[in-house]
Amino acid sequence: MLVLLILASVIDLALAALLIAISGFIFGGGPEGMNGSLWPAIGWSAAFASCFIAPIVGMIVLRRGKAGLGVFIAWLPAIGGLVLAFGP
């Protein structure tokens, strides 16, 4: 289970890097930028924060003896990203 937790942490960090990379296209000053819109900024910030918080909480839950739940919590940002990418 520890290997899955480490893999989830690496994927969450890669997802955070992707969010940083595309933030200029979403919130930039270009014609596609969302200047002044609060809710997309809140959603992006929550997604970015969850990429760091989920692996930490997953490790804490793993240390408390619930390995399956800890791994699931660590994988939540990646699962959520896939749902948003391929969902309707």
N, C-alpha and C positions, 0 to 999 in steps of 0.2 A: 504494500500500500504506500510505502514511503516513496517508491519510484514514481507511482502515479501522482503523488502530491508534488514531487519535484518537477515532473513534466508539466503539470497544471500551472505551477509557478512560472516556468519558462514561457509557456504559452500566454499566460496573463501579462507578463512583461512585454512580450512581442505585440500583444493587442494594445497595450498602453503606448508602445512606440508607434503603432499604426495610427492610433488616435491623435498623437502629437503630429504625425506627418500630414494627416488630412485636415488638421484644424485650420491651417492657413487657407485652404480652399473653402471651408465652411464659414469661418469667421473673418476672413480677410477683407481687404478693402476693394476687391475686384467687383465686377458686376454680379457675380454669383454669391457674394458675401452676404451673410445675415447680419447686417449692421443694426444694432439696437434691439434685436429680438432676445427677450430674456429666457423663455422656456427652452429653446434649443441649447442655449448656453448652460442652463441648469441640467438638462439631460446629458450633455457631453461631460460636464463636470462629475456627475454621478457615475457615469460609465467609467470615466478615468479613475475615480477614487475606488470603485469596486475592483478594478484590476489590481490594486495594491492591498486592499483590505481583505478580499476573499482568501488569498493564500495564507495570510497571517491568521485569520480566524480558523481556516482549515487546519493549520498546524496546531493551534491551541486545542481544537476539538480532537485531533489525533492524539495529542499528549494525554487527554483526559480519558482515552480508551475507546472512543467511537471512531474507528478508522474509516469506515464506509461513509459516514456522514461528513467527516472532515474532508475526504477526497471529493465528495459531491459538492460541498461548499466551495472548494478551491476551483472546481470546474465550472461553476455557475457563470462567470463572465464570458467564458468561451462558448458555452451553450447558448447564452443570451445573444451573443454576437452572431452565432450561426442562425438562430431563429430570426433575428432582425435582417440578416443578409438574404436569407432564402425564403422568408415568410412573405405573406401577402402585403 
